[in-house]
Amino acid sequence: KAGVTQTPRYLIKTRGQQVTLSCSPISGHRSVSWYQQTPGQGLQFLFEYFSETQRNKGNFPGRFSGRQFSNSRSEMNVSTLELGDSALYLCASSSQPGLNTGELFFGEGSRLTVL
Amino acid sequence: GESVGLHLPTLSVQEGDNSIINCAYSNSASDYFIWYKQESGKGPQFIIDIRSNMDKRQGQRVTVLLNKTVKHLSLQIAATQPGDSAVYFCADRGNTPLVFGKGTRLSVIA
């Protein structure tokens, strides 16, 4: 079956702009998590959604937001972009949210460059 | 706060040798760990997992060892191949959200 699909794969924005990233989870998976990956900080958790509800949120400013739709697809938005937002944004899906619930399946990521 | 950390940021191994990547964790209540491999330009991929009721688990060419006494786990790759070159992460699945270590970059020398 198809894996986790993220779009766009690459994008370039300028400071002050906003960006929306999309994630389609594996068919049947209802939990979607978002991570930011940078060379200095590694993989940092952004949000987790399950059945259109945000279950967990990481320690990121309010400029970072997300949502999940009834078909489990998820989007994340970053407003008023800063240079430090340049990163690889990874989406992961699993059948269930929360602790000890098995493997997370990752997409290839959306690489955002902010100029 | 809780953390998961890898011991070495980089590891160079001769092709055909065995590789050992180590990881320490701080949450003594953690009971489920996953190792991920991330190749350049790709998302992390599942390699192997282990729960705290086990000390060792083997996969194809990979073995994970868990030492709960010292809160340490390791990933062993047998007969390392060029295709094993990647960044390896250990992750604490017993935490929500999932906590990742910073990663160890494995370079295989032909």
Interface residues (C-beta under 8 A of the other chain):
Chain A: V4 S33 Y35 G42 L43 F45 E48 N56 G58 L90 A92 P97 G98 L99 N100 T101 G102 E103 L104 F105 F106 G107 E108 G109
Chain B: D31 Y32 I34 Y36 G41 K42 G43 P44 Q45 F46 D49 R51 F89 R93 G94 N95 T96 P97 L98 V99 F100 G101 K102 G103
